[in-house]
Amino acid sequence: MPFIPHTEKDLAEMLKAIGVDDINALFDEIPSNLRNDNLPQVPTAMSEMELTRLMSTRAETDGRYINFIGAGAYEHHIPAAVWELTTRGEFYSAYTPYQAEASQGTLQVIYEFQSMIAGLTALDVANASLYEGASALAEAVLMAVRSQKKARRILMPTTVHPDYRKVVEAIVRHQNIELVTLDYDKKGGHIDPDSLKSYEGSDIAALVIPQPNFFGVLEEVDVLTDWAHAQGALVIGLVNPVALALLAPPGEWGSDGADIAVGEGQPLGAPLSSGGPYVGFMACKEKIVRQMPGRIIGRTVDLDGKPGFTLTLQAREQHIRRSKATSNICTNQGLLATAATIHMALLGREGLERVAAACHANTRKLIEVLTAIDGVETVFDRPVFHETVLKLAAPVADVLRALEAQGIIGGYQLTDDYPELGEALLVCATETRTEEDIQQYSTQLERVVGKR
């Protein structure tokens, strides 16, 4: 709450109503020797103006940067209405609905979130969110193995976000699940369908297909999906929700569509805030819905025929036998799911498509301008969405430090995760970047690289 509205008169009237002379009497059960009226380490109270000035000063010590880094967390414009509504008390303080049907407002928001995610992914059903994208992928892997019963091998491309792969490995490594690493084509930066021939005829639970992948490159999702299904494997699509406004959704990949789709919902209304909190999403085909973790909210009618919302599926260990539970997920990221729902509702289909198109256009402009600099070239020759990999004729770490000194976050250094690429840099441009931003980046990068 921004401020306490009660005057001294209000307090006196409330105390009189409950028959208490003094506020301290409300705490008379606390022994006097445990009370502390002197807090020497707490500074003197400030006025609102002084406090605002102090917090602004401290916030500015972080600096203000032009951001060209993505790598799984993206700077998008968030309409002011999103968080004005999300932080209303009705949403902000709402917790997991233990008396579910009594929480119609919460259930409706979750239902709308599910409906929008199902629409984006073109799959039958979506759940009431997960913690974030990496653990959502891990849950999808577990879900695929449960659905397949016997096969316990997952084909995991190195074009999946390195942090996502680490999270999945940490979660499944003690569950007798094997993650088989798939290398990428060094020219295109994608999964070469021909490289999968060696796995034909073997027991595979699922193939993970990122779209776009960590390099920003678009994968051959139709060919890969049909290949996996021909082997009796499921397909897990790891997708960017904004990109789905332009790209074919997982439910339409190949001849029969992906079986599960997961991703990070941060691009849908969540700000870049030092790494979180974020919100994962998951959708799947109806035939494997019983293996889906988390909650599913359904729309129904009551005895009077009025529409209402109900908890349709919640197969977690508090409700059924532990051995039958699909997950121990308890509290979904309700606040972030609410923000995503409001964000998508405000933008609508057309607005989200315009955002995605602007992201792609800015990235094409960024590539054109930066590769005109001597010592800067693209690494891969395939289409990208709003990220791409550049190779520099200078140490990336040094270049990024020099750019940061000029107020530019220049991208994500790939030398640790993909040393085979050399001095490679992953750069990103969303709809928030202007022509002036791109030109300033180009000018400073040319200056830095030219000194080498």
VOTOR-716296 format. One line per 5 residues: number of its first residue (from 1); their letters; for each residue x negated, y negated, z negated of C-alpha. Coordinates in steps of 0.5 Angstrom, whole numbers, plus 2048, in hexadecimal, padded with zeros to 3 digits. Layout:
// VOTOR-716296
NUM = a = X:Y:Z | ...
// end
This chain:
// VOTOR-716296
1 = mpfip = 800:800:800 | 7FD:7F9:802 | 7FF:7F6:7FB | 803:7F7:7F5 | 809:7F2:7F6
6 = htekd = 80B:7F3:7EE | 80B:7EC:7EA | 80A:7EB:7E3 | 812:7EA:7E3 | 813:7F1:7E6
11 = laeml = 80E:7F5:7E2 | 812:7F2:7DC | 819:7F4:7DE | 816:7FB:7E0 | 813:7FC:7D9
16 = kaigv = 81A:7F9:7D6 | 81E:7FE:7DA | 81A:804:7D7 | 819:801:7D0 | 812:800:7D0
21 = ddina = 80F:7FA:7CD | 808:7FA:7D1 | 805:7FE:7D7 | 800:801:7D2 | 805:804:7CE
26 = lfdei = 806:809:7D5 | 7FF:80C:7D3 | 7FF:80C:7CC | 7FE:814:7CC | 7F7:812:7CE
31 = psnlr = 7F2:812:7C8 | 7EF:80B:7C7 | 7E8:80E:7C7 | 7E9:810:7CE | 7EB:809:7D1
36 = ndnlp = 7E6:805:7D4 | 7E8:7FD:7D4 | 7E1:7FB:7D7 | 7DE:7FD:7DD | 7D8:7F9:7DE
41 = qvpta = 7D6:7FD:7E5 | 7DD:7FA:7E8 | 7DC:7F4:7EB | 7E0:7EE:7EA | 7E7:7EE:7ED
46 = mseme = 7E7:7EA:7F4 | 7EC:7E6:7F7 | 7EF:7E9:7FE | 7EB:7E4:802 | 7E5:7E6:7FF
51 = ltrlm = 7E6:7ED:7FF | 7E8:7ED:806 | 7E1:7E9:808 | 7DD:7EE:804 | 7E0:7F4:808
56 = strae = 7E0:7F1:80E | 7D8:7EF:80D | 7D7:7F7:80B | 7DB:7F9:811 | 7D6:7F5:816
61 = tdgry = 7D0:7F8:813 | 7D2:7FE:817 | 7D1:7FA:81D | 7D6:7F9:823 | 7D4:7FE:829
66 = infig = 7D6:7FF:830 | 7D7:806:830 | 7D5:80B:836 | 7D5:811:832 | 7DB:817:832
71 = agaye = 7D8:81E:831 | 7DF:820:82E | 7E1:819:82A | 7E4:814:82F | 7E5:80C:82E
76 = hhipa = 7EC:80B:831 | 7F1:805:830 | 7F6:806:82B | 7FC:802:82B | 7FD:7FE:824
81 = avwel = 804:801:823 | 801:808:822 | 7FE:807:81C | 803:802:819 | 808:808:81A
86 = ttrge = 803:80D:818 | 801:80A:811 | 808:809:80F | 80A:80C:808 | 80E:811:80C
91 = fysay = 809:814:810 | 803:812:80C | 805:815:805 | 808:81B:809 | 805:822:807
96 = tpyqa = 806:829:809 | 80E:82B:809 | 80E:830:804 | 816:82F:804 | 816:82F:80B
101 = easqg = 81D:82D:80D | 81D:828:808 | 818:824:80C | 81C:823:812 | 817:81C:814
106 = tlqvi = 811:820:813 | 813:826:817 | 816:822:81D | 80F:81E:81E | 80C:825:81E
111 = yefqs = 811:828:823 | 810:822:827 | 808:823:827 | 809:82A:829 | 80D:829:82E
116 = miagl = 809:823:831 | 803:828:831 | 807:82E:834 | 808:829:839 | 801:827:83A
121 = taldv = 7FE:82E:83B | 804:831:83F | 805:837:83A | 80B:839:836 | 809:837:82F
126 = anasl = 805:833:82B | 803:833:823 | 804:82E:81E | 7FC:82C:81F | 7F6:82E:81C
131 = yegas = 7F0:82B:819 | 7EC:829:81F | 7EA:82C:826 | 7E4:830:823 | 7E8:834:81E
136 = alaea = 7EE:834:823 | 7E9:838:828 | 7E7:83D:823 | 7EE:83E:821 | 7F0:83F:828
141 = vlmav = 7EA:844:829 | 7ED:848:822 | 7F4:848:826 | 7F1:84B:82C | 7EE:851:828
146 = rsqkk = 7F4:852:824 | 7F8:852:82B | 7F4:857:82E | 7F3:85B:829 | 7ED:85F:82B
151 = arril = 7E8:85B:82F | 7E4:856:82B | 7E0:853:830 | 7E0:84B:831 | 7DD:848:837
156 = mpttv = 7DB:841:835 | 7D8:83D:83A | 7D2:838:838 | 7D6:833:83B | 7DA:833:835
161 = hpdyr = 7D8:82D:830 | 7D2:830:82C | 7D6:82E:825 | 7DC:832:827 | 7D8:838:829
166 = kvvea = 7D4:837:822 | 7DB:837:81E | 7DE:83D:822 | 7D7:841:821 | 7D8:83F:819
171 = ivrhq = 7DF:841:819 | 7DF:848:81D | 7D8:84B:81C | 7DA:84F:816 | 7E0:851:819
176 = nielv = 7DD:856:81E | 7DE:851:824 | 7D9:850:829 | 7D8:84A:82C | 7D5:84B:833
181 = tldyd = 7D1:845:836 | 7D3:843:83D | 7CD:83F:840 | 7CF:839:845 | 7CD:837:84C
186 = kkggh = 7C7:833:84C | 7C9:82F:852 | 7D1:82E:851 | 7D1:82E:849 | 7D7:833:849
191 = idpds = 7D8:83B:848 | 7D6:83E:84F | 7DC:843:850 | 7D7:848:853 | 7D3:848:84D
196 = lksye = 7D9:84C:849 | 7D8:852:84E | 7D4:856:849 | 7DA:856:844 | 7DF:859:848
201 = gsdia = 7E2:85F:846 | 7DF:85E:83E | 7E4:85D:838 | 7E5:855:838 | 7EA:852:833
206 = alvip = 7E9:84B:836 | 7E6:846:83B | 7E5:83F:838 | 7E6:83A:83E | 7E4:832:83C
211 = qpnff = 7E8:82D:840 | 7E4:828:841 | 7DE:82C:83E | 7D9:828:839 | 7D5:825:83F
216 = gvlee = 7DC:822:842 | 7DB:827:847 | 7E2:82A:84A | 7E2:832:84A | 7E5:836:84F
221 = vdvlt = 7EB:838:84B | 7EF:83C:850 | 7EA:841:852 | 7E7:842:84B | 7EE:843:848
226 = dwaha = 7F0:848:84D | 7EA:84B:84C | 7EB:84C:845 | 7F2:84F:846 | 7F0:854:84B
231 = qgalv = 7EB:856:845 | 7F1:857:840 | 7EE:851:83C | 7F2:84B:83A | 7F0:844:83C
236 = iglvn = 7EE:83E:836 | 7EE:837:839 | 7EB:832:835 | 7ED:82C:838 | 7ED:824:837
241 = pvala = 7F4:822:836 | 7F3:81B:83A | 7F0:81F:840 | 7F6:823:840 | 7FA:81D:843
246 = llapp = 7F6:81E:84A | 7F4:825:84A | 7F8:82B:84A | 7FA:82E:843 | 7F8:834:841
251 = gewgs = 7FF:837:841 | 7FE:836:849 | 7F7:839:84A | 7F6:83F:84F | 7FC:843:851
256 = dgadi = 7FF:844:849 | 7FC:83E:845 | 7F7:83F:83F | 7FA:842:839 | 7F7:83D:834
261 = avgeg = 7F6:836:834 | 7F2:832:82E | 7EE:82C:82E | 7ED:826:82A | 7F3:821:829
266 = qplga = 7EE:81B:827 | 7EF:817:82E | 7F6:817:82C | 7F7:811:827 | 7F1:813:822
271 = plssg = 7EB:80D:822 | 7E4:80F:821 | 7E3:80F:81A | 7DD:812:818 | 7DF:819:81A
276 = gpyvg = 7E6:81A:818 | 7EB:81C:816 | 7ED:81F:81D | 7F2:823:81F | 7F2:82A:823
281 = fmack = 7F8:82C:827 | 7F9:833:82A | 7FF:836:82F | 800:83D:832 | 804:841:836
286 = ekivr = 80A:844:832 | 808:84B:832 | 803:84A:82D | 806:845:829 | 806:84A:823
291 = qmpgr = 7FF:849:823 | 7FE:842:823 | 7FC:83F:81C | 7FF:839:819 | 806:837:819
296 = iigrt = 80C:836:81E | 812:831:81E | 818:833:821 | 81E:82F:823 | 825:832:821
301 = vdldg = 82C:830:81F | 82F:830:818 | 836:833:817 | 839:82C:819 | 836:82D:820
306 = kpgft = 831:827:81E | 82A:827:821 | 825:829:81B | 81E:82B:81B | 81B:832:817
311 = ltlqa = 815:835:816 | 815:83B:81B | 80E:83F:81A | 809:83E:814 | 805:845:814
316 = reqhi = 800:843:80F | 7FE:847:809 | 803:843:804 | 809:846:807 | 807:84D:80A
321 = rrska = 802:852:808 | 7FB:850:808 | 7F9:855:80D | 7FF:853:812 | 7FD:84B:812
326 = tsnic = 7FA:848:818 | 7F7:842:814 | 7F6:83F:80D | 7F7:838:810 | 7FC:835:80B
331 = tnqgl = 7FC:82D:80C | 7FC:82B:813 | 7F9:824:815 | 800:821:815 | 7FE:81A:815
336 = lataa = 7F9:81B:81B | 7FF:81F:81E | 804:819:81D | 7FF:814:820 | 7FE:818:826
341 = tihma = 805:819:827 | 807:812:826 | 801:810:82B | 803:815:830 | 80A:812:830
346 = llgre = 808:80B:831 | 804:80D:837 | 809:812:83A | 807:816:840 | 805:810:844
351 = glerv = 801:80C:83F | 7FD:812:83D | 7FC:813:845 | 7F9:80C:846 | 7F5:80D:840
356 = aaach = 7F1:813:843 | 7F1:810:84A | 7ED:80A:846 | 7E9:80E:843 | 7E7:812:849
361 = antrk = 7E6:80C:84D | 7E1:808:848 | 7DD:80F:848 | 7DC:80F:84F | 7DA:807:84F
366 = lievl = 7D5:809:849 | 7D2:80E:84D | 7D2:80A:853 | 7CE:804:850 | 7CA:808:84B
371 = taidg = 7C7:80D:851 | 7C5:807:855 | 7C0:806:850 | 7B9:809:851 | 7B8:80F:84C
376 = vetvf = 7BF:810:84B | 7C3:816:84F | 7C9:81B:84E | 7C7:822:84C | 7CD:825:84F
381 = drpvf = 7D1:825:856 | 7D8:827:854 | 7DE:822:852 | 7DE:820:84B | 7E4:81C:847
386 = hetvl = 7E1:817:842 | 7DA:819:840 | 7D4:81B:844 | 7CD:81D:843 | 7C7:819:845
391 = klaap = 7C0:81A:846 | 7BB:815:844 | 7B4:814:845 | 7B2:812:83E | 7B3:815:837
396 = vadvl = 7BB:815:836 | 7BA:814:82E | 7B6:80E:830 | 7BA:80B:835 | 7C0:80C:830
401 = ralea = 7BD:808:82B | 7BB:802:82F | 7C2:802:832 | 7C5:802:82A | 7C1:7FC:829
406 = qgiig = 7C4:7F8:82E | 7CB:7FA:82C | 7CC:800:830 | 7CE:807:82E | 7CB:80B:834
411 = gyqlt = 7CD:812:834 | 7CC:819:831 | 7C5:81B:831 | 7C5:823:834 | 7BE:824:833
416 = ddype = 7BF:828:82D | 7C5:82C:82F | 7C3:82D:837 | 7BB:82C:837 | 7BB:830:83E
421 = lgeal = 7BE:829:841 | 7B8:825:83F | 7BA:81E:83D | 7C1:81E:83E | 7C6:819:83B
426 = lvcat = 7CE:81A:83B | 7D2:814:83C | 7D9:812:83C | 7DE:80D:83E | 7E5:80C:83C
431 = etrte = 7EA:807:83D | 7E7:802:838 | 7E1:801:83C | 7E1:7FB:840 | 7DD:7F9:846
436 = ediqq = 7D9:7F4:842 | 7D7:7FA:83D | 7D5:7FE:843 | 7D1:7F9:846 | 7CE:7F7:83F
441 = ystql = 7CC:7FF:83E | 7C9:7FF:845 | 7C5:7F9:844 | 7C2:7FB:83D | 7C1:802:840
446 = ervvg = 7BD:800:846 | 7B9:7FB:841 | 7B7:801:83C | 7B6:806:842 | 7B2:801:846
451 = kr = 7AD:800:840 | 7AB:808:840
// end
